[in-house]
Amino acid sequence: DWAALFAESGARKVPLPTYPFQHQHYWLEPARTPTRAETADSSLWAAIEDGDAQSLARDLEVDAAALGTVLPALASWRRRSREDSLADAWRYRVGWTRVAAAEPRLSGRWLVLVPAVRAGSARVRAVLDGLAARGAEVVAVEVAETSREALGDQVKSADGCAGVVSLLSWDDRADTEYGTVSVGTAATLAAAQALRDHGVTAPLWCVTSGGVAVAGEAADPAQSAVWGFGAVLGLDHPDTFGGLIDLPTQGDDEEVPDGLFAALCSPEGEDQLAVRADGLFARRMLRDRDGSGSAWKPRGTVLVTGGTGGLGSHVARWLAANGADHVVLLSRQGGDAPGAAELVADLADVRVTVAACDVTDRDAVAAVLAEAERTHPLTAVVHTAGAGLPPAPVTEVTAEEFAAVTGAKVRGALVLDELVGDRELDAFVLFSSGAGVWGSGGQAPYGAGNAFLDGLAQRRRARGLAATSVAWGGWGGGVGMIDADGGDQWRRIGILPMDPAPALRAMARAVAGGPPNVIVADIDWARFVPGYTMARERPLLRQLPEVAEILAADAPGGGASRREVLLDSLAELTGPEREAFLTDLVRREAAAVLGHADGDAVEPERAFKDTGFDSLTAVELRNRINAATGLQLSPTVVFDYPKPTTLARKLRTELLPTANETANGTVDGLANGAATDADGREREIRRVLASVPLRRFHELGVLDALVRLADSTAGGPGGLSGLSEPSTAAEAENTAIADLDADELVSRAMRGTTFGND
């Protein structure tokens, strides 16, 4: 256990090669030499933490016996202070900020997917009428089935639409086939898949009703699940995801949708919005400053589901160490679970009950609770049970897989909520995940299940009952996804492993006085933000100061688009230089995806699949290149162009005209490589001039000179606004711009400018 070995030692982490075949050199940076004061301070606290009374007595020049009581207290305080510091740094919450709602003006055809069971409702009618009143041509489709195939036939009419609005989540009936998945959630999944199947590029807006709590109101967990699904959908398919819009559970059918139409206009790129009677609100991730003064002190009987698993065992040990009298551990295997015997031995100071029980079996859980409360009353529940599947894009997920992932997590939480009823508990803790907040690529069922728990916590809290859902980031200590096979990938994108002790301390502080939904995650924002925002804006993070700084620093060209900056760079290069430039770009982005320090680690002629790319990292590379170039490449582009060099040629073709394409009447000689003769050189320079945005000529101070040159060539003032036939005198005096050679064209353009006369 390296973490335990180096704990409190001052050791620091340094990046080392992941695999020996990379053949890269690494040097350790010399550690900063501590000052004399720092050394003395470190020595003092080292003696306290080690319980070394003799050394401490000698340094303080006091009797060692006098330290017998204070030394353990100081050591405990030091440990808690460090844990509290980390706990506060890792804790976030979801908040809502009011945004301006401009007068909505819609155009084009809009497809509206309506659940058949709600087709005749006043609210649906208000939505359809409201869209039409604001300029949209409305195509309403009643959806009675939740199969992908059936929906496929119905969404064909979406081709060429300006947008798609899904009201399918409003069918809140329980799906009789899949149990924990509502009909509305299953239909929303099928609709997203069917739209992709038919190549519909119009943005999909998922509209829920009571899916989120803006001001402490009760949420509908089934509607909340669609928000978790949507967060992942926006990562898997950022090009066709419009966003999520929540309407109140109840409201005036004519007034409430007004905000809906404003939301559909997506003010400032907002994609997670809530419409309420007092305005339009956008979702934000914020620092959680609540509950920082005290922490939950467990007592009596505490029930832990998934109690013998990795997360559950850490929770059990923490409960025993912090005051619980009786810990009840539920798991499918009970005492036969791997590590269960060792766990019970570690909990020797408290009473422990290990029960083999399926948390989704209401009768079995009720029996365990009745038996457990014979000695101590139930005071708290911690629900850690859950399941996962290997990542898969939304288009490849089935409703059966949705049900499998959400089963123990969702159904188990509902069973516990029902059984504890309205009793006054100290804590009702649901282990959720950041996948339900910011999303996690390829984890749509997992995101939906965790968002369901967040909604359940909001509903309980609105009823005045104890409830806290904790959306965890990555756990260290050998548990959770981050320490599984994909651990390196999580670290690479900025989700870092948390030591269990301060992580659970953060949970305890949140339970004591925090909001119903809290996020506990150690995030390296410098790594996380570029990847998370590469394909589209993510307003969710806008109000975090550290994120705002990163976004401001990352804005290229003082606000110019990345594509403009890239084209400006390419305009200064010859054909072969362009290809080398784009190849280097591909290699840098590929290296970033694979976690290498720079592009030199990626060989230009080596196939991506031989370098370590799979389907998910291929999409990540596509997203990074799209963000860097402003292009919209297909998800399969890395497989269609399987080497850095071939992909770079694809980029050149997309960014620059082909060999036969014309630009302002000139033939492009760039796509065939650098021209080798004088005519080729002139064509190249003309192409360069034609490709430079007008704003660049203006910024460089040469635009007026070019305009005067063109006007004089065209016959005097007004030549650019309406070219007239040049006069004979003008023809004799001026050389037609088309007849100027490249050097003369550039020279004449530069004359009269500051740098042109240098």
N, C-alpha and C positions, 0 to 999 in steps of 0.2 A: 504494500500500500504506500506508493510514493508520496501521496498527499499527506498521509500521517507522518511519514518519515521526515519530510521537510517542513512540516507545520511549525510556524513561529521561528523558523531558522533564518529568515531573511533571504532565503534562496529565491532567485527570480527565474522566470521562464524565458527561454530564448528559442527562436525558430531553428529547427534542424531539418535536414532532408527527410522526406517521408519514405523514399525508397532508395536503395543503394544504386540502382541503375541510372539514376539521374546524373550521377557523376558531377555534382556541383560542389563548389568550395564554400565553406561557411567559416566565419571568424566570430569569435565571441567578443562583444564590446566590453571594454574594461569597466568594472563597477566603479561608481563614484566613491571617492574616498570620504568617509564620514568625518564630520567635524568632531572636535574634542567633546563638545557638549552633547552631540548626538551619541557618541560612544558611551559617555557616562550614563545618559538616559537609557540606552539600550541595555547596558550592564545591570542597571537597577531593575528594569522590568523583567529581564531574563532571570534574575534571582527570584523575583516574586513568582513568576510563572512556573519555575522549577521547584518552588517550595523550599528553596535553599536558605533556611533561617540563619545558618552560621555566616554565610557570605554577606547576607543582607545586614545582619547585626554588626559585622565588622565594618562594612561600608558606612552604616549609619551611626556607628560608635554607640550602640545601645546593647543591653542585655538580650541575648537570644530568647530567653524565656518570655520577655515582654512581647515578642512577636507571635506567640503561639495562637492567639485569637485573631489578630489583625491580618496575618499573612494569608491564610486561606480566603478571608473576605476580600482582600486586595486582588488575589489571583482570580477569584470568581468575577469581581467587578471588571477587571481588565478583559477577561474573555467575553463577558456580556457586552462590553463597550464596543469591542471589535465586531461582534456579531450584529449589534444594533446598527453600527455604521454601514455594514454591508446590506443589512435588511432594508434600511432606508434608501440606499442607493439603488436597490433592485425593485423597489415597489412603485407601480404605476396604477392608474385607473382610467376608465373611459368616461369622458365628459362630453358636453354638448355646447356648441357655440352658435349664437344666432348669426345668420347670414342674410344678406339682402335678397329679397325676392322680386326680381324685375318682372315687368308685365310680360307674361308668356306669349310668344308668337310662334306658332308651329306651322309647318308646311309639309307637303308631300303625304304619302300614304303611311299610316301607322297601323300595324297589326296589333290587336288586343286579344290576348288569350284569356278566356273567361271560363271558370269552372261551371259546368252545366248546372250543378245544384244551386248556384248563385246567380244564374243568368237573368232571372227576373227581378232581382233585388233593386231597391231604389238606389243604393250606393253604386252598383255596377252601371246602372242607367245614367247616373250623374257623371261618372267617369267618361262614358262614351259620348254623352252630349257635350261635356266640357271640352273634350278633345276637338270635336267638330266645331264648336263655337270659337275656338282659338286657331282655326285655320287648317286643321288636320283632316285628311281624307281617311275616315276610320273604316277599317276592315275588322269586324268582330268575329271571332271564331270560338264557338262553344266546345269545350273539351270535356268529354264524358269518360274517356279511357286514359290510363296513365302509361300505356305501353309506348315505347319509342317508335315502333312501326306505325301505330295508329296516328300518333302526333305528326309523324313525318309527312303523311298525306295532307294533313291540315295546315302545315306551315309553309307549303310550297308557295302560297300566295304572298309570303313575306319577301320574296325576291324583289329587289328594287325599292323596298320600304325605307323610309327615313328612320324608323325605330320600331321596336317591339316592346309592348307593355304586357307583362305577365301578372295576372291577378290570381293565378292558380293556387297560390298559397292560402287563399281565403277558404279553400275547401279543407276544413280542419278535422274532418272525420278520420278516425283511426283506420289505417289500411288493414283490412282483415287478412291479407296475405302476408304482409311483412311486419305486422305487430307494432314495433316502436317507431315506424316511419308513417307519418300522416299521409293521407291521400294528396294533400297539397304539396308536400315535400317531394313525394315520388313523381308527381306531375311536373313540378318545376325541373327536376333532374331530367326527365324525359324530354321536356321542351328544349332545354339547353342542348341536349344531345342531338335532337332532331334538327334544330337550326344549324348546327355544325355539319350534320350529315348532308344537308342540302345547300351548303355553301352560302348561307345567309350572312351577310356582313353587317346588317343593321344592328345597332347596339341593343342589347337586351336589358330592360329595366324590370327588376323584380319588386313588386309592390306588396308589402305585408300590412297587417292590421294588428297593432299592439305587439309588435315583435321586440320593441326596445322600450326602456324606461328613460325618459328624458328628465323628469322631475319627480322621481320617486313613485310613479304610478306602477300598477301591477303590469307585468309582461305576460304574454302567452308563450310558453316555452316552445310549442310547436312552430309558432311564427318566428321565434328567435333562431330556431334551427336553420331556417332559410337564410338568415344573415350569416351564419357560419359557412353555409354552402356557398353563398355569394362571394364571401371573402376569398375563398379558394378559386372559384370560377374566375374572378378578376385577375388572379395570378396565372392560371392555366391558359386563359384566353383573353388577354388584356385588350386585344384589338376589337373584340365584339361584345365586351362587357360594358353596359351602360352604367349600372349602379343599383343600389338598394334604396328604396323609399318606404318609409313606414308611416301609415296613417293611424290615428287614434282608434282604439277598439270601438268606441262609440263617438259619434259626432254628427253634426248636421250634414245631411247628404249633399247639400248644395254648396256649403261654405268650405268644408274640409278639403274637397278636391282642388280648390283654387290653388292651394299650396303645392299640390301634386303637379300641376301643370308648370308652375314655376320651377319645381325641382327637375322636371324633365328637360328643361333648358340648361341644366347642369351649371349653375353659376360658379365660375372660376374653377372648373374641373371637379367640383364636388361629386363624389360618387357614393356617399353614405349619408342620407338625409332623413330627417324626421319632420313630418308636417304636424303642427299642433295649432290649437286655436289662437295662440299668441304669436305665431310666426313660424319661420322655417329654420331648422337647426341642423348643423353639420356635426358629425361624430369626430371626436378627437381623442387621442391618447395623451394623457397628462401625468405628471408626477403626482403620486398620492402622498399628501402631507397629513392625512387624517390618521388617527390611531398611533401616532409616534410616541406617545407618552407612557402607555401601559401595554401590557400583554396578557393574553388569555392564560389563566392558571387552571389547568385541568384538575378535576376532582371526581370522586365517585366512580361510576361505571362509564366507560367510554367505549363505544362500538366502532370498530375499524373494518371496513370491507376491503377485500384484497389484502387482508392483514398479514399473510405470510409471504406476499410478493416483495419486490424490491422497494417500492415506495411505502407500502404498508408496514414493512419491518422497521424502516427509519422512523415512521410516525409512532409506532408502538414503543420504541426505545425512548423517543422524546417524551411521550406521555408518561412513561414510568419514571423518567428522571425529573419530571416537572410537577408531580403531585397527584396523578391519577391513582386511585385505590384498586381499581379493577379494570383490566383491559381485555375486551372481548374481540378476538380475531376471527373474522369470517373469511373463508376461502373455499374453493371447490374441493380441494384435496384435504383441507384441514390439517391435522397433525401429521399426515403423510406427505405433505408438501416438502420439497427440498429446502433444507435450512430451518424447518419449523422447530426441530428439537433444540438446535443451537439458539434460536431466538427465544424460546421459552426459558432456557437456562440463563440468558442474559437478563431476563425480566424477573429474576428470582425475588426481588424486593417487593413485588406487587403481586396481587392475585391475577392469574392469567387463565382465560378460557379460550381454547382453540376449537372452533366448530367447522365441520365440513358442511357447507351450506351454499346453495346457489342463491345469490342475492336477488335474483329475479323471481324466486319462489316465495310468494307472500306468506304462505302458511309456515314454511320452514323458518323464515326470518322471524316471524311472530313468535314461534316456539322458542327460538334462541333468546330473544329479548325477554320473554317471560321468565325464563330460567335465570338469565343473567341478573335480573333485578331483585332476586331473592335476598341478596346481601347488601347491595348498594344501589341507590336509584340511578337510572340512566340520566346523565347530565350532558352528554355530547355524542355526536355521530360524525365520523370522518369517512367519507366515501371516496376511496382511491381506486376501486375496481374499474376495469375498462379493458378494451381490446383494440388491436390495430391490425392493419393489413399493409403489405408492401405498397409504396406509392404507385399511383396510376392516374393518368389524366382523366378529367371528367368524362371524356368521351368513351372511356373504357370501363367505367364503373357500372355495376348492375345494382338494381334495387335490393337483390339478395345480399350483396356485399354491404350495402348501406345498413340493412337490418342487422347483419352480423356484427358490424363495428359498433353500432349504437345500442345493441342489446343490453349488455351488462351495465354500461354507463348510464343509459337513459332509463331503461326499465327498472334497474336497481335503485336509481335515485327516486323514481316515482313510488316504488314500494316503501322505501324508507320514509318519504314524505307522508305517505298515507298512514303508516303505522305509528309514527310519533305524533301525528295529529297536531293539536294545538298546545301540547304540553310545553312548559317553559324550560327550554334547554339553554345551557351556556353557549353552545356552539352547534351549528349544523353546517359542516364544511364539505364542499363538493370540489373534488380535484378536477379542474378543467385544464385548458391548454391555450397557449397563444395562437394555436391554429384556428381557434374560434374568434379571435380578435383581428389579427393582421393577416390571417390565412397561412397556409402551408402548401406549397405546390404539390399536386398529386394526392392530396389528403382531404378530398371533399367530404366523405362520410365522417371522418374524424373531426373536421371543422364543424360540421353540422351537429354532431353529438355533443361536443363541448359547448357550443353556443346554446344548445338546449339547457344544459346545466346552468349557464349564466342566467337564462330566462327564468328558470325555476327558482334560483336564489332571489331574483328581483321580485317574483311573485310572493314568495314567503315573506320577504322583508316588508313588502307593501301591506301584508296582513298583520304586521307587528310581531312576526316570529323570527327567531334566530336563523340566519342564513348568510353564508359567505362562500362564493365560488372563487377559487384561486386559479387563475389562468397561468400555469407554470411555463417558464421558458425551458431551459435544459438542465436536467439534474446531473450532478457528478456522483461520485461514490458508487459507480457500477450499476446505476439504475437508469431507467428511462431510455428514450430513443437516442439521446446524445452519446451514450456509451455503448450503443449497439453498433451494427455494421456501418451505419450512416453517420457515425460520430464526427468523422473528419469533415464531412460535408457541412454539418451544422456549424462547426467551429469556423469553417471557411466563410460562411455567409454572415457570421457575426453573432450567432447564438452560442454563448459560452457555458460550460458546465458550472453549476453552482454547488458549493459545498453544502451538504444537507443541513448542518447545524444552523448557519445563518439563514438558510432558506426557510427552515421551519420557524425560526425566530420571526421572520417577516410575516409568515402566516399567523403566528400568535398575535402580533401587533395589529394585523389587519382585522382579526376576529374581535379584538377588544374594542375597536371603535371605528373601523374603516367602512367603506361603502360595501354594498352587496356583492359587487364584482371588483376584484383586485387582481392586478397582474404582478407576478413576481418573476423577474427575468434579469439575467446578466447579459446585456446586449452591448456589443462593440459597435456603436453607431457608425463609426467610420467605415466599417466593413459592410454593415447591414444596409445602410441607406442607398449607396450606389446600386446595389443589386436589386433592392426592393423597388426603387423608383426608375429603373432603367427603361421599362417598357411604357410607362405612363405616369402621370402625376399620382401621388398618394397623399391626399390632403389629411388623412388620418393622423399623420405625424407632424403636421405643420407647426403645432404650438409647443413642441419640445425644443427648448433653446439649442441644445446640442445638434439637433437635426436641422434646425433653421440655419445654423452656421455652416454646416456641411453643404446644404443645398445652395447657399449663397456663394460659397467658395467654388462649388462645382459648376456654377453657371458659366458657360463658355462665352467668350467674346463680349462680355458685359451685357449678356441677355440675348445675343444672337443665337439662332438655332445651331445645333451641332452640325447639321447638314451644311449650313452656310459656311461655318468655320472649316469644315472638311473640304468643301469645294474651293474655298479660298486657298487652302494649302495645296490642293491638287493642281490648281491653276498655275502654280509656280514651278511645276515639275514637267519633265519630258515623259514620253510614253513608258519607257523602262523604269524610270524613277517612280512613276505612279504605281506600277505593278509592285515594285519593291515596297513602296510606302503602304499599300493596302495589304500586302502579305504580312508586313510587320504588325499592322493593326490587328489582323486576324490572330496572329501568334500571341500578341499581348493579351487579347481578350480570352483566348483559349487557355493561356497560362493562368489568368486570374480565376477562371472557372475551376481549374485543376489544383489551384493553391500554390502555384509556383511563384517565385519572386519576380521573374520577368519572362519576356517572350523567348529568350534564348533557349529555354527548356523545351520548347515545342519545335520540332524539326519541320521545316517548310514542306518537305515532300513525304512526310510520314502520315499515314492515314489516321484520322481522328480516333477510329475504333481501336487502333493499336496503341494509341497514346493514353487511353483510359476513359474515353467517352462512352456513355450509355445514352438511353433515350432521354432521361431527365437532364443530364448535363448538356446534351446536344441542344435541347430547347433553351437551357440557360445561356448557352453560347449564342444561339440565335437572338435571344432577347438582348444580350449585351451588344451585339453587332447592330441590331436595329436601333438601339439607343444611341450608339456612337455615330451612325451614319444617317439616321432619319429615314431609313428604308423600312419597308414592311415585308420582310422575307418570310417565306413559309416555314412552318415548324420542322419540315423535313429537309431544309436547305443543307444542313450539315451532312446528311446522308446522300443528298443529290450531288453535292460537291465535296467529296470526302477527304480532301487534303487542304492545308492552308493555301497553297498556291492556286488550286482550282477554285476555291471559294473566293480568293482575292480577285481572280479574273471575273467571277460572277459579279462581285461588287463593282468592278470597273465598268462592266457592261450596263449595270443598273444606274450608276452615277453619271456616266458619260455617254454621249450618243454613239451608236454603232458606226462602223466604217462607211455605210451608205446613207447615214442620216445627215440631213442638212441643218445648219443653224444660221439663220439670217442670210440665207442664200449662199453660204460657203460650204465646202465639202470638208467633213471632219477627218483629219488625218491622224487623230490621236488614238482611236480604238485599235488601229493596226500597229501601234508602237510609234516610236519617234520617227519623224520624217528624216530622210537621209540626204535629200537634195534641197536646193534653194526654194523650189516651189513648195516642197513639203514643209519647210521651216516657216514660210509665210502662212500656209494654211494652218499650221499649228498655232502661230501667234494670233491669227485672226480668230481661231477657235477659243483661245484663251481669253481674248478681249470680249468675245461674245458671251462667254460663260460667267464673267465676273458680274456680280449683282451691281446695279446702278449705285446703291448706297456706298459701295466700296470706292467707286470713282469719286463720289462726292466727298467721302471722308479723306481721300488722298488729295483733294483739291484740283482734280483734272477734269471733272465733269463739264464745267463751263467751257474749257478749252476744246473738248471733244465736240460739244454742241456747236460752238462757233465754227469749228472745222467742218462739221457735217453741213451746217447751214450755208457756209460759203461755197462748199462743193455743190450744194443743191440749188444755189441761185440766190442766196441772200437770206435775210431774216424771214422766219416762218418756215424755213425749209423742213424742219422736223415735224411741224404740226400739219403741213399740207404741202408735200413736195411738188414744186412746179417744174416745168421744163426749163433747164438752165439756159440762160441767154448765150448768144454766140460769144459776147465779150467775156462772160464768166467762164465759158469753156476754154477760151484762149488763155485766160489769166490763171485759172485754177486747174489743178490736176484732179480728176474724179477720184473720189475716195476708193473706188474699186480698183483703180489703176496704181495706187500708191504701193510701193513695196513695204515690207514689214518694218524695216528700220526707219523709213521716212514717216510712216504712219505713227509709230511710237514717238519719234522725235518731235513731230509737229504737235502731237498731243501734249507732250511734256513742256514745250516752250510756253513761257508765261506763268509757270508754277514754280514754287520755291525750290522743291527738290529737283525739278527739271533743269534749273539753271545752275545747280551746284557743280 
